[in-house]
Amino acid sequence: MIEKTIERRQKRMIKNWESATHSRARKQAYTNELENKVSRLEEENERLRKRKVRSLSSHFKCIYIGCKGNLFAKRREIIMLKKTKSKTMKITSVNSLGG
């Protein structure tokens, strides 16, 4: 009877030891998986930050160049309108003199 009790205790200790070993292995695998995921996400985050900076830089460059380009285009348009207006006025004044 005492031998059965000792035998049961030893079996239980062995099962507990095996269970603890498996639990530690699962925990280690999960920890490794999380560490890998953190590394991947940090790399992706850095890549996205760089992409955002490039995108914003490009966006602001386009805005600046676009505005600057629009200003030059508007100036040219005004100059052309003034030239056209002055030619029209000359033609009108010549026609009114001759007419």
PyMOL commands that set and color helices and strands:
alter all, ss='L'
color gray80, all
select helices_A, chain A and resi 2-98
alter helices_A, ss='H'
color red, helices_A
deselect
rebuild
show_as cartoon
